C-alpha cells in the first residue's frame, strides 16, 4: 500500500549524477498561509531523516555484482545483490531479500534489496532514446522523451510501499495450493520515488471525458514475455483513479534519489500507491486511454486474489 505522505516538488531542480553513497532527495516544504518557521524546520528534519536512512542503508550493503547465477541468461549484464533469495531458479529473475535484512533496514529499503518480480528478460533501456507514447482516447496523441518527462512537468517525491500480490504465498500453499511460486514474507519494500503526476501527462494530451468513452487508462511495458508472439506486460486502472490528485500516481524516474536500476524499470515506470505491485508497470512504453480494461493476460488472469471458496479455474 502507499504511504499517506504527499510532498510537492519543484520541477526546476537539477539532478545529480548517480552516486549511491550520496543520494539526493528534494523534499519541498508545504505551502500554507499559516505555515510558521517550526513547520519548515519539521520538513527539513523529515528530509534529513530520509537521506540519513538511505545513506546508512547503502553504507551497509555489499556491492552488487554480475551474479554467476545469471550466466547463460538474457540478464547476464544486470548487476544484483548476491544475498537475494531467488524464487524461480535462474530466469526470469524473481527474488525477495532475507527477511532479517529487510527488517534491519526499517522504513526505507535499500534499492538493491527491494523485492523484484520480473516476467521475462530485463529490457536494455537507454535514457537518451527512450520515449513514452500516450494514445487512445486523447485529443493530442504524443510521445515524450525522458528529458521532456523530467523538465516539462511538475514532479512529486514520496515514500511508497510496494507489495507483491503473492507475498507469503508459501504459507497459503501450505493450506491450499494456489497458482504461482512460493513467496515468503519479504515481498514488500518501501523506497522514495520521484516522478511526474500521471494526471498532468494525461491532461497535456487532452484526455477525453467518460461520456466519450474514456473509462480506463492502460499501461504497457517494454518487456517481451515468455511464450512468443511478442506480447508485452500490461494492465490498467480506472480513469477516475488516474485523474485523482489525492492518489499521488506518478510516472517515476528516480528511486531513493537515484535513477532507476534495470530491475526496477529503468528508465521509467508507474508508481500507483494503494495498488498491488502488479499494477505498477516497469519499463513503461505506452499509456493508452480506452473504454475497456486492459486485455492483457496479466491483468485479467494472473494478478487476482480469489475468495477461499473459489478455485483458480473459476469453479
C-alpha positions as CSV (number, residue, x, y, z in Angstrom):
1,X,0.0,0.0,0.0
2,X,1.1,3.6,-0.4
3,X,2.1,5.9,2.5
4,X,-0.2,8.9,3.2
5,X,2.6,11.4,3.0
6,X,2.3,13.8,0.0
7,X,5.2,16.0,-0.9
8,X,5.0,18.7,-3.6
9,X,8.2,19.1,-5.8
10,X,10.0,21.9,-7.6
11,X,10.3,21.0,-11.3
12,X,13.2,23.4,-11.8
13,X,15.7,21.4,-9.6
14,X,18.7,19.9,-11.3
15,X,19.6,16.2,-11.0
16,X,23.0,15.0,-9.8
17,X,24.7,12.0,-11.4
18,X,24.1,8.7,-9.8
19,X,26.1,8.2,-6.7
20,X,24.8,5.5,-4.3
21,X,26.8,6.9,-1.4
22,X,25.4,10.4,-1.8
23,X,21.7,10.2,-2.9
24,X,19.8,13.5,-3.3
25,X,16.2,13.9,-2.4
26,X,14.4,17.2,-3.0
27,X,11.5,17.4,-0.5
28,X,9.8,20.8,-0.7
29,X,8.2,22.5,2.2
30,X,4.4,22.6,2.4
31,X,2.9,25.8,1.3
32,X,0.3,27.2,3.6
33,X,-0.8,30.7,4.7
34,X,-0.4,29.7,8.4
35,X,2.9,27.9,7.9
36,X,5.5,29.0,10.6
37,X,9.2,28.5,10.9
38,X,8.7,25.5,13.1
39,X,6.8,23.8,10.3
40,X,9.6,24.4,7.9
41,X,12.1,23.0,10.4
42,X,10.0,19.9,10.7
43,X,10.0,19.4,6.9
44,X,13.8,19.8,6.8
45,X,14.1,17.3,9.7
46,X,12.0,14.8,7.8
47,X,14.1,15.2,4.6
48,X,17.2,14.8,6.6
49,X,15.8,11.6,8.2
50,X,15.1,10.0,4.8
51,X,18.5,11.0,3.5
52,X,20.2,9.5,6.6
53,X,18.2,6.3,6.3
54,X,19.2,5.9,2.6
55,X,22.9,6.7,3.3
56,X,23.0,4.3,6.3
57,X,21.4,1.5,4.3
58,X,23.7,2.0,1.3
59,X,26.8,2.0,3.5
60,X,25.9,-1.4,5.0
61,X,25.4,-3.1,1.6
62,X,28.0,-5.2,-0.2
63,X,28.5,-4.1,-3.9
64,X,26.1,-5.5,-6.5
65,X,27.8,-7.9,-8.9
66,X,27.3,-9.8,-12.1
67,X,26.0,-12.9,-10.4
68,X,27.2,-16.3,-11.7
69,X,23.6,-17.5,-11.5
70,X,22.7,-15.1,-14.3
71,X,25.3,-16.6,-16.7
72,X,23.8,-18.0,-19.8
73,X,20.6,-15.9,-19.4
74,X,19.5,-12.7,-21.1
75,X,20.1,-10.9,-17.8
76,X,23.8,-11.6,-17.6
77,X,24.5,-7.9,-17.9
78,X,22.5,-6.8,-14.8
79,X,24.3,-6.3,-11.5
80,X,22.5,-7.7,-8.5
81,X,23.0,-8.3,-4.7
82,X,24.3,-11.8,-4.1
83,X,22.3,-12.3,-0.9
84,X,18.9,-12.2,-2.6
85,X,16.7,-15.3,-2.3
86,X,15.8,-16.5,-5.8
87,X,12.3,-18.0,-6.1
88,X,12.1,-19.2,-9.7
89,X,15.6,-20.7,-10.4
90,X,17.8,-18.8,-12.7
91,X,15.4,-17.0,-15.0
92,X,13.3,-14.9,-15.1
93,X,14.6,-13.1,-12.1
94,X,12.2,-13.1,-9.1
95,X,13.5,-12.6,-5.6
96,X,13.0,-11.3,-2.1
97,X,15.6,-10.2,0.4
98,X,16.3,-12.2,3.5
99,X,13.6,-11.2,6.0
100,X,16.1,-10.3,8.7
101,X,17.9,-7.9,6.3
102,X,14.6,-6.2,5.2
103,X,13.6,-5.7,8.9
104,X,17.1,-4.5,9.8
105,X,16.8,-1.5,7.5
106,X,13.5,-0.4,8.8
107,X,11.2,2.0,7.0
108,X,13.4,2.7,3.9
109,X,14.6,-0.3,1.9
110,X,17.9,0.0,0.1
111,X,17.3,-0.3,-3.6
112,X,19.5,-3.5,-4.1
113,X,17.3,-5.3,-1.5
114,X,13.9,-4.2,-2.9
115,X,12.0,-7.3,-4.0
116,X,11.7,-7.9,-7.7
117,X,9.0,-9.5,-9.8
118,X,10.0,-10.0,-13.5
119,X,8.1,-12.0,-16.1
120,X,10.9,-12.1,-18.7
121,X,14.3,-10.6,-19.5
122,X,15.1,-7.1,-18.4
123,X,14.9,-4.7,-21.3
124,X,18.1,-2.8,-22.1
125,X,16.9,0.8,-22.0
126,X,18.8,4.0,-22.7
127,X,17.8,7.4,-21.3
128,X,18.6,9.3,-24.5
129,X,16.4,7.3,-26.9
130,X,13.5,6.2,-24.7
131,X,10.0,7.5,-25.3
132,X,6.7,7.1,-23.7
133,X,3.7,7.2,-26.0
134,X,0.3,8.5,-24.8
135,X,-2.5,7.5,-27.2
136,X,-6.1,6.2,-27.4
137,X,-9.0,8.4,-26.3
138,X,-7.0,11.6,-26.1
139,X,-7.2,14.7,-28.3
140,X,-3.5,15.0,-28.8
141,X,-1.6,11.7,-29.0
142,X,2.0,12.4,-28.2
143,X,5.4,10.8,-27.5
144,X,7.6,12.1,-24.7
145,X,11.3,11.7,-24.2
146,X,12.8,11.2,-20.8
147,X,14.2,14.8,-20.8
148,X,10.7,16.0,-21.5
149,X,9.2,14.0,-18.7
150,X,11.7,15.4,-16.3
151,X,11.8,19.0,-17.4
152,X,8.4,19.9,-18.8
153,X,6.2,18.7,-15.9
154,X,5.9,19.3,-12.2
155,X,7.2,16.5,-10.1
156,X,6.5,14.7,-6.8
157,X,8.6,12.7,-4.5
158,X,7.2,10.5,-1.8
159,X,7.8,7.2,0.0
160,X,5.7,4.3,-1.3
161,X,5.4,0.7,-0.1
162,X,5.1,-1.9,-2.9
163,X,3.7,-5.3,-2.1
164,X,3.5,-8.3,-4.4
165,X,0.1,-9.8,-4.5
166,X,1.8,-13.2,-3.8
167,X,3.5,-12.1,-0.6
168,X,3.5,-15.0,1.9
169,X,2.2,-17.4,-0.8
170,X,4.3,-20.1,0.6
171,X,2.1,-20.1,3.7
172,X,-1.0,-20.0,1.6
173,X,0.1,-23.0,-0.4
174,X,0.6,-25.0,2.8
175,X,-3.1,-24.5,3.5
176,X,-4.5,-24.7,-0.1
177,X,-2.4,-24.9,-3.3
178,X,-2.5,-21.8,-5.5
179,X,-1.0,-20.8,-8.8
180,X,2.4,-19.2,-8.5
181,X,5.7,-19.7,-6.8
182,X,6.4,-19.7,-3.1
183,X,6.9,-16.1,-2.0
184,X,8.0,-15.7,1.6
185,X,7.2,-12.7,3.8
186,X,9.6,-10.3,2.3
187,X,7.9,-9.4,-1.0
188,X,7.3,-5.9,0.4
189,X,9.6,-2.9,0.3
190,X,9.5,0.9,0.8
191,X,11.6,3.4,-1.1
192,X,11.3,7.1,-2.0
193,X,10.1,7.6,-5.6
194,X,10.2,10.7,-7.7
195,X,8.3,11.4,-10.9
196,X,5.6,13.4,-12.7
197,X,1.9,13.1,-11.9
198,X,0.1,10.8,-14.3
199,X,-2.8,13.2,-14.5
200,X,-0.5,16.0,-15.7
201,X,0.6,13.8,-18.6
202,X,-3.0,12.9,-19.5
203,X,-4.2,16.5,-19.2
204,X,-1.3,17.6,-21.6
205,X,-2.7,15.1,-24.2
206,X,-6.3,16.2,-23.7
207,X,-7.9,13.1,-22.2
208,X,-11.5,12.7,-23.3
209,X,-14.4,12.6,-20.9
210,X,-16.2,9.5,-19.6
211,X,-19.1,10.4,-21.9
212,X,-16.8,10.0,-24.9
213,X,-15.7,6.5,-23.7
214,X,-12.6,7.3,-21.7
215,X,-13.1,4.9,-18.8
216,X,-9.7,3.2,-18.3
217,X,-6.0,4.0,-18.5
218,X,-3.9,1.1,-19.7
219,X,-0.1,0.8,-19.3
220,X,2.3,-1.3,-21.4
221,X,5.9,-2.2,-20.7
222,X,8.8,-2.9,-23.0
223,X,9.5,-6.4,-21.6
224,X,8.8,-9.3,-24.0
225,X,7.1,-12.1,-22.2
226,X,7.6,-15.8,-22.4
227,X,5.5,-17.8,-24.8
228,X,6.4,-15.9,-28.0
229,X,4.2,-13.7,-30.1
230,X,5.9,-10.5,-28.8
231,X,3.3,-9.9,-26.1
232,X,4.1,-7.2,-23.5
233,X,3.3,-6.9,-19.9
234,X,0.2,-4.7,-19.4
235,X,-2.5,-3.7,-17.0
236,X,-4.9,-0.8,-16.4
237,X,-6.6,1.3,-13.8
238,X,-9.9,3.3,-13.8
239,X,-9.7,6.8,-15.2
240,X,-11.1,8.3,-12.0
241,X,-8.2,6.8,-10.1
242,X,-5.7,8.1,-12.7
243,X,-7.0,11.6,-12.6
244,X,-7.5,11.8,-8.8
245,X,-4.8,14.3,-7.5
246,X,-5.1,12.8,-4.0
247,X,-3.8,9.4,-5.1
248,X,-0.3,10.6,-6.0
249,X,0.0,8.3,-9.0
250,X,3.3,9.1,-10.7
251,X,5.3,8.2,-13.8
252,X,8.6,7.6,-11.9
253,X,12.2,8.0,-12.9
254,X,14.1,8.1,-9.6
255,X,14.2,5.8,-6.6
256,X,15.9,6.7,-3.3
257,X,17.4,9.8,-5.0
258,X,19.0,7.9,-8.0
259,X,17.9,6.9,-11.5
260,X,16.0,3.6,-11.6
261,X,18.0,0.4,-11.8
262,X,17.3,-2.1,-14.6
263,X,15.4,-4.5,-12.3
264,X,13.1,-1.6,-11.1
265,X,12.1,-0.3,-14.5
266,X,14.9,2.0,-15.9
267,X,14.4,4.5,-17.2
268,X,10.7,4.9,-16.3
269,X,7.8,3.1,-14.6
270,X,4.5,3.5,-12.9
271,X,4.1,4.0,-9.2
272,X,0.4,3.7,-8.0
273,X,0.1,4.0,-4.2
274,X,-2.6,1.7,-2.8
275,X,-2.5,-0.9,-5.6
276,X,-0.7,-4.2,-5.8
277,X,2.8,-4.2,-7.3
278,X,1.4,-5.9,-10.4
279,X,-0.3,-2.7,-11.5
280,X,3.0,-0.7,-11.4
281,X,4.3,-1.4,-14.9
282,X,8.1,-1.2,-15.3
283,X,10.0,-0.1,-18.5
284,X,6.9,1.9,-19.4
285,X,6.4,2.5,-23.2
286,X,2.8,3.1,-23.8
287,X,-0.2,4.7,-22.0
288,X,-3.5,4.0,-23.8
289,X,-6.8,5.6,-22.7
290,X,-9.6,3.1,-23.5
291,X,-13.2,2.2,-22.8
292,X,-12.4,-1.4,-21.8
293,X,-10.0,-2.6,-19.2
294,X,-6.6,-3.9,-20.3
295,X,-6.9,-7.2,-22.2
296,X,-3.5,-8.4,-21.0
297,X,-3.4,-11.9,-19.5
298,X,-1.6,-10.4,-16.5
299,X,-4.4,-8.0,-15.9
300,X,-7.3,-10.4,-16.1
301,X,-5.9,-13.8,-15.1
302,X,-2.7,-13.5,-13.2
303,X,-2.9,-10.8,-10.5
304,X,-6.1,-11.8,-8.9
305,X,-6.8,-12.7,-5.2
306,X,-9.8,-15.0,-5.1
307,X,-12.1,-15.8,-2.2
308,X,-11.2,-19.0,-0.4
309,X,-14.2,-20.9,-1.8
310,X,-13.2,-20.2,-5.5
311,X,-10.6,-22.2,-7.3
312,X,-8.2,-20.7,-9.9
313,X,-10.1,-22.2,-12.7
314,X,-13.3,-20.4,-11.5
315,X,-15.0,-23.5,-10.0
